[in-house]
Amino acid sequence: MHGATGGGSKDTLDPHAPVTNPDIARVSNLYEPLLFWNNNYELEPALAESVESSSDGKTWTVKMRPDVTFHNGKTVTAEDAWFSIQRVADPKAPLSAGGQLSQILDFESSKVVDETTLELALKVPYAILDGLLAEYTLGIIPTDFDIANPVGTGAFTYKSFDPGKTSTFTKYADYWGDPAFVDELQIQDFSDDSAKVNALQAGQIQTVDNLPYNLIETIEGAGGGALVSETGAWVPFTMRVDVAPFSDVRVRQAMRLIVDRQQMIDQTLSGYGSLGNDMYAPFDAAYASDLPQREQDIDQARSLLADAGQEGLQVELFTGDDIGSVAPAAANLFVEQAKEAGVEVKVTKKTPFYDDDYLSYPFAQDFWNTRNYIPQAVVGTFPPEQGGTYNETHWDNEEHRNLVNQAAQELDETKRAELLHDAQEIEYNEGGLIIWGFRQQVDGYAANVQGLEPSKYLPLGSYKFNKVSV
């Protein structure tokens, strides 16, 4: 049994709409995309044997792996892949993995060539389409998919689902990949990290994702283990750029200068992390590592706030346990750091955090897993109608957006990197995210658990529980 903090009545088995860690764990075991990001964050075949581009980047050919079956015994075909892509990329309501796809796909010209071949035609060249097809939020489902009785291709099949509590899955005997060692997988929601860790220590569950850093020694001392992975994961502070006081770029820059980033890493991550510079995607080859490292500067922060007429600023910061143990700890530390600049921060903890108010908070936190720059920029900084399904800061910068779109269409890697550098510089100077660090992923497991491997992508070896034995 696996334990994850978060979840609630909005829990989902929809392969294309996971939000919380329990959701992600569920969909990662029920469904699979066309390609996988492996544990080293490199692309490898999954349900597709190959995904290849034409020389101009406008036509991509997907060759399906033969003889793969859904949990109901039906053979997976190119028709199912096309159905799944159209579901996430509906231009009227794109889902998480479909934001960019909804803009670039030529739906009329794309076609199923035969049972194992799908041809994706694009309106414009797109150099990294294969990366989009590897997102865990683009699981392939049959054309007659029914969310009440969900069918995928993963190593585990659906058995039962009690939102906010427990979901149960059983080993799929005809799985195309490495069959699961265990006969049954249960994923348990926990309201807070303490309950989750207590259950691990009591032997009620065998794995937990996002083990609180201050409890690593406790788990190891009790005979369990901690799985530590280098990742590009981050827990930002998010400032809505369309509402006061954060609509003033001087206030946003002041807030960024308030943060003592190393102290954040030392105290909230127990040192298990690396410095952030208000930019994401550190594993991307185009990451703008040459921009000056932003450091705490209280005098400059005070000066910017004074210029903006915001001396003695008072703000409310929304956080929640279901963001992860890092978030409330970072929020409380930020309160102390902000006092030095004369800023009063009131922390409001919401349970659940991911309710109908999510994406409307003026000042809050969130969590993101490893992604490269372009897909992260689209989903996190574009307007909703252009793919920004989780744009917490309500950032809407046309110059930035044009650079990202140009980069996505640029087949020359050097030119693409130059465009992305310019895009990152705009976010560095004007953006609404405070990215103070990248956290190492630390997950916990019981003494009898074997087979877990570190992953740069998602917790617990990308939640590949078919590889785990107990």
C-alpha positions in Angstrom: 0.0 0.0 0.0 1.2 3.5 -0.9 0.5 6.6 1.0 0.2 10.2 -0.4 -0.7 13.5 1.2 -3.6 15.3 -0.3 -6.7 14.4 -2.3 -10.3 14.7 -1.3 -13.7 14.7 -2.9 -12.2 16.0 -6.2 -9.9 13.0 -6.5 -9.9 11.6 -10.1 -9.1 8.6 -12.2 -9.2 10.7 -15.3 -5.9 10.0 -17.1 -5.8 13.5 -18.5 -6.7 15.6 -15.4 -4.6 14.6 -12.4 -3.8 17.5 -9.9 -2.6 16.1 -6.6 0.0 13.5 -5.8 -2.5 10.7 -5.2 -4.1 11.5 -8.6 -0.7 11.3 -10.3 0.2 8.0 -8.6 -3.2 6.5 -9.7 -3.0 7.6 -13.4 0.7 6.6 -13.6 -0.2 3.0 -12.8 -3.5 2.7 -14.7 -2.5 4.4 -18.0 0.6 5.0 -20.1 1.6 7.6 -22.7 3.0 7.0 -26.2 6.6 7.6 -24.9 8.1 7.5 -21.4 10.3 10.0 -19.6 12.7 7.5 -18.0 14.3 7.9 -14.6 17.1 9.9 -16.1 14.6 12.2 -17.8 15.3 10.9 -21.3 12.7 9.8 -23.8 12.2 6.1 -24.5 9.4 4.1 -26.2 6.2 3.2 -24.4 3.0 2.4 -26.3 4.7 3.8 -29.4 7.7 2.0 -30.8 8.8 5.2 -32.5 7.7 8.9 -33.0 9.5 10.4 -35.9 9.4 13.9 -37.5 9.6 14.9 -41.1 12.5 17.1 -42.1 10.4 20.3 -41.8 9.0 19.4 -38.4 5.4 19.6 -39.6 4.5 15.9 -39.9 5.1 13.4 -37.1 4.6 9.6 -37.6 3.7 7.5 -34.6 4.2 3.8 -34.9 2.3 1.9 -32.2 3.8 -1.1 -30.4 2.0 -4.2 -31.7 0.1 -6.6 -29.5 -0.6 -4.3 -26.5 -4.0 -4.8 -24.9 -6.2 -2.6 -22.8 -7.3 -4.0 -19.4 -10.5 -5.2 -21.1 -8.6 -7.3 -23.6 -9.0 -4.9 -26.6 -5.9 -4.4 -28.7 -4.5 -0.9 -28.6 -4.6 0.8 -32.0 -3.6 4.1 -33.6 -7.3 5.0 -33.5 -7.2 4.9 -29.7 -4.1 7.1 -29.7 -5.7 9.7 -31.9 -8.9 9.6 -29.8 -6.8 10.2 -26.6 -4.9 13.1 -28.2 -8.1 14.7 -29.4 -9.5 14.5 -25.9 -6.7 16.4 -24.3 -6.2 18.8 -27.2 -9.8 19.9 -27.6 -9.3 23.6 -28.7 -12.4 24.6 -26.8 -11.3 23.0 -23.5 -7.7 21.7 -23.6 -6.6 19.6 -20.7 -3.2 19.6 -19.0 -1.2 17.7 -21.7 -3.1 19.3 -24.6 -2.5 23.0 -24.2 0.2 23.3 -26.9 -1.2 20.5 -28.9 -4.6 22.3 -29.2 -2.8 25.2 -30.8 -0.6 23.4 -33.3 -2.4 20.3 -34.4 -4.1 20.3 -37.8 -7.1 18.2 -36.9 -8.4 17.9 -40.4 -5.1 16.7 -41.9 -4.0 14.4 -39.1 -5.1 10.8 -39.8 -5.0 7.2 -38.8 -3.0 5.5 -41.6 -3.6 1.9 -40.3 -4.0 0.0 -37.1 -0.5 0.8 -35.9 0.3 4.1 -37.7 -0.9 7.6 -36.7 0.2 10.6 -38.7 0.0 13.9 -36.9 -0.1 17.0 -39.1 0.8 20.3 -37.6 -0.1 23.9 -38.6 3.5 25.0 -37.9 6.8 23.2 -37.3 7.2 21.9 -33.8 10.6 20.6 -32.9 9.8 18.8 -29.6 6.4 17.2 -30.2 7.8 13.8 -28.9 8.3 15.4 -25.5 4.6 16.4 -25.3 3.6 12.9 -26.1 5.5 11.6 -23.1 3.7 13.5 -20.4 2.0 11.3 -17.7 -1.1 13.4 -18.3 -1.5 11.9 -21.8 -2.4 8.3 -21.0 -3.8 6.4 -24.0 -7.4 5.2 -23.5 -9.8 3.3 -25.7 -12.3 5.1 -27.9 -15.2 3.9 -25.7 -13.5 5.1 -22.5 -15.8 5.2 -19.5 -14.5 7.1 -16.4 -16.9 5.0 -14.2 -15.0 1.9 -15.2 -11.6 3.2 -16.3 -9.5 1.1 -18.7 -5.9 1.7 -19.6 -2.8 -0.2 -20.5 -0.8 0.0 -17.3 0.6 -2.8 -15.1 -2.4 -2.5 -12.8 -6.2 -2.6 -13.5 -8.9 -0.7 -11.8 -10.7 -2.5 -8.9 -12.3 0.2 -6.7 -12.1 3.9 -6.0 -13.3 5.9 -2.9 -12.4 9.5 -3.5 -10.4 11.1 -0.7 -9.7 7.8 0.8 -8.5 4.6 -0.9 -8.1 3.3 -4.5 -7.4 -0.3 -5.2 -5.8 -1.9 -8.3 -4.9 -5.4 -9.3 -2.1 -6.9 -11.3 -2.7 -7.0 -15.1 -1.7 -10.5 -16.2 -1.3 -9.5 -19.8 0.7 -6.4 -19.3 3.1 -5.8 -22.3 6.0 -4.7 -20.1 7.5 -6.1 -16.9 4.7 -7.7 -15.0 4.0 -6.5 -11.4 5.6 -8.4 -8.5 2.6 -7.6 -6.2 -0.9 -8.8 -6.9 -2.6 -5.7 -5.6 -1.8 -2.0 -5.3 -3.6 0.3 -2.9 -3.1 4.1 -2.9 -4.2 5.8 0.3 -4.9 9.5 0.7 -3.7 11.2 3.9 -4.8 14.6 5.1 -1.3 15.5 6.4 2.3 14.2 6.4 2.3 13.1 10.1 -0.5 10.7 9.6 1.2 9.3 6.5 4.5 8.8 8.2 2.8 7.2 11.3 1.1 4.7 9.0 4.5 3.8 7.4 6.1 3.3 10.8 3.1 1.2 11.9 3.5 -1.1 8.9 0.0 -0.1 7.5 1.6 1.2 4.3 4.9 0.3 2.6 5.8 3.5 0.6 5.2 7.2 0.9 6.0 10.0 -1.5 7.4 13.3 -0.4 8.7 12.2 3.0 9.2 15.3 5.2 12.9 16.0 5.2 13.1 16.3 8.9 11.8 12.8 9.3 14.4 11.0 7.1 16.6 10.0 10.1 13.5 8.8 12.0 12.4 6.5 9.2 15.9 5.2 8.7 16.4 4.7 12.4 13.2 2.5 12.4 14.7 0.2 9.7 13.0 1.9 6.7 14.7 3.7 3.9 14.7 7.0 2.1 14.9 7.2 -1.7 16.7 10.4 -2.7 16.4 11.6 -6.3 17.9 14.6 -8.1 15.0 16.4 -9.7 13.9 19.7 -11.3 10.9 19.9 -8.9 10.0 23.2 -7.3 7.5 24.7 -4.8 7.2 28.3 -5.8 5.5 31.3 -4.3 3.0 32.5 -6.9 2.0 36.2 -7.3 -1.0 37.2 -9.4 0.3 39.8 -11.8 -3.2 41.1 -12.6 -4.2 42.2 -9.1 -2.8 44.7 -6.6 -0.2 44.8 -5.1 1.5 42.3 -7.4 0.3 44.1 -10.6 3.3 46.4 -9.9 6.5 44.8 -11.1 8.4 46.6 -8.3 6.4 44.8 -5.7 7.1 41.4 -7.4 10.8 42.1 -7.6 10.8 43.3 -3.9 9.2 40.0 -2.9 11.9 38.1 -4.8 14.6 40.0 -3.1 13.1 39.3 0.4 13.8 35.6 0.1 16.9 34.1 1.6 17.1 31.2 -0.8 19.9 29.3 0.9 18.1 29.6 4.3 15.0 28.2 2.5 17.0 25.2 1.3 18.7 24.6 4.6 15.6 24.9 6.8 12.7 23.7 4.7 14.6 21.1 2.6 17.2 20.2 5.4 19.8 21.0 2.7 18.3 18.5 0.1 18.1 21.0 -2.7 19.8 23.5 -5.0 19.5 27.3 -5.5 16.7 28.6 -7.7 16.8 31.9 -9.6 13.1 32.5 -10.3 13.3 30.3 -13.5 12.2 26.8 -14.0 13.4 23.7 -16.0 17.0 23.4 -14.7 17.6 20.2 -16.7 16.7 22.0 -20.0 19.8 22.4 -22.2 18.6 26.0 -22.8 18.4 26.9 -19.0 19.7 30.5 -18.6 22.3 29.8 -16.0 24.2 32.9 -17.0 21.6 35.3 -15.5 22.9 36.8 -12.2 21.9 34.7 -9.1 19.3 36.6 -7.2 20.2 37.0 -3.6 18.4 38.5 -0.5 18.7 42.3 -0.6 16.5 43.8 2.1 17.6 47.4 1.4 16.7 47.1 -2.2 13.4 45.4 -1.4 12.5 48.2 0.9 13.4 50.8 -1.7 11.3 49.1 -4.4 8.3 48.9 -2.1 8.7 52.6 -1.2 8.8 53.5 -4.8 5.6 51.5 -5.4 3.9 53.2 -2.5 3.8 49.9 -0.6 5.8 50.6 2.6 4.3 48.5 5.4 2.8 46.1 2.9 0.4 43.5 4.3 -0.4 40.4 2.3 -2.1 37.0 2.8 -0.3 33.9 1.7 -2.3 30.8 1.0 -0.8 27.4 1.5 -1.9 23.8 2.2 -0.6 20.4 3.4 -1.6 18.8 0.1 1.0 21.0 -1.7 3.6 19.0 0.3 5.4 19.4 3.6 7.8 21.9 2.0 5.1 24.5 1.3 3.8 25.3 4.9 7.4 25.3 6.2 8.5 27.6 3.4 5.5 29.9 4.0 6.3 30.2 7.7 9.9 31.0 7.0 9.0 33.6 4.4 6.9 35.3 7.2 10.1 35.8 9.2 12.2 36.9 6.2 9.5 39.4 5.1 9.5 41.1 8.5 13.0 42.3 7.8 11.6 44.4 4.9 8.7 45.7 6.8 6.3 43.3 5.1 3.6 41.6 7.2 2.6 38.2 5.8 -0.5 36.4 7.2 -0.4 32.6 6.4 -3.7 31.0 5.7 -3.6 27.2 5.4 -6.4 25.6 3.4 -7.5 22.0 3.4 -7.9 21.1 0.7 -5.8 23.7 -1.1 -6.7 22.4 -4.5 -10.4 23.3 -4.4 -12.4 25.7 -6.5 -10.3 28.7 -5.3 -7.1 27.2 -6.7 -5.7 29.5 -9.4 -7.5 32.5 -8.0 -5.3 33.2 -4.9 -3.4 36.6 -5.2 -0.5 35.1 -3.3 0.0 31.4 -2.8 2.2 28.4 -3.4 2.1 25.4 -5.7 4.2 22.4 -6.6 5.6 21.4 -10.0 7.5 18.3 -11.1 10.3 18.1 -13.7 9.6 19.5 -17.1 11.6 21.2 -19.9 11.1 24.9 -20.5 8.6 25.1 -23.4 5.9 22.7 -22.1 6.2 24.2 -18.6 6.0 27.8 -20.0 2.8 26.8 -21.9 1.0 25.1 -19.1 2.1 27.6 -16.4 2.3 31.0 -18.1 0.1 31.1 -21.1 -3.5 32.3 -20.9 -6.0 29.4 -20.4 -7.4 29.6 -23.9 -3.8 29.1 -25.3 -2.9 26.2 -23.1 -2.2 27.7 -19.7 -4.3 25.2 -17.7 -2.4 26.0 -14.4 -1.4 29.6 -14.8 -1.4 30.6 -11.1 0.1 34.0 -11.7 -2.3 35.0 -14.5 0.8 36.0 -16.4 -0.1 37.1 -20.0 2.9 38.5 -21.7 2.7 38.5 -25.5 6.4 39.1 -26.1 7.3 36.2 -23.9 4.7 34.0 -25.4 5.8 34.8 -29.0 9.4 33.8 -28.1 8.3 30.5 -26.6 6.2 29.7 -29.6 9.0 30.7 -32.0 11.4 28.5 -30.1 9.0 25.5 -30.3 9.0 25.9 -34.1 12.7 26.4 -34.4 14.5 23.2 -35.6 18.0 24.6 -35.1 18.9 23.9 -31.5 21.3 26.9 -31.2 18.7 29.4 -32.4 16.0 27.7 -30.2 18.3 28.2 -27.2 18.7 31.9 -28.0 15.0 32.4 -28.2 14.5 30.6 -24.9 17.2 32.7 -23.3 15.3 35.8 -24.2 12.1 34.4 -22.9 13.6 33.4 -19.6 15.1 36.9 -19.2 11.7 38.4 -19.5 10.4 36.1 -16.7 13.5 36.8 -14.6 12.8 40.5 -14.8 9.0 40.7 -14.7 7.5 37.3 -13.8 5.2 36.4 -11.0 7.0 33.3 -9.7 9.4 33.1 -6.8 11.4 30.0 -7.5 13.8 29.9 -4.6 15.1 26.3 -5.1 14.8 22.9 -6.7 14.2 20.2 -4.2 15.6 16.7 -4.2 12.8 14.2 -4.1 12.8 12.2 -0.9 10.4 9.3 -0.6 10.1 6.8 2.2 9.7 3.0 2.2 9.5 0.1 4.6 12.4 -2.3 5.3 10.9 -5.1 3.2 10.4 -3.0 0.0 12.8 -3.7 -2.9 13.0 -2.5 -6.5 12.7 1.3 -6.1 14.9 3.4 -8.3 15.6 7.2 -8.1 13.9 9.2 -10.8 14.5 12.8 -12.0 10.8 12.9 -13.2 8.3 11.8 -10.6 8.4 10.4 -7.0 9.2 6.8 -6.2 10.8 5.9 -9.6 7.9 7.7 -11.4 5.4 5.7 -9.4 6.3 2.5 -11.4 4.9 0.2 -8.7 5.1 -2.8 -11.0 8.9 -2.8 -10.3 8.4 -3.0 -6.5 8.4 -6.2 -4.4 7.6 -6.5 -0.7 
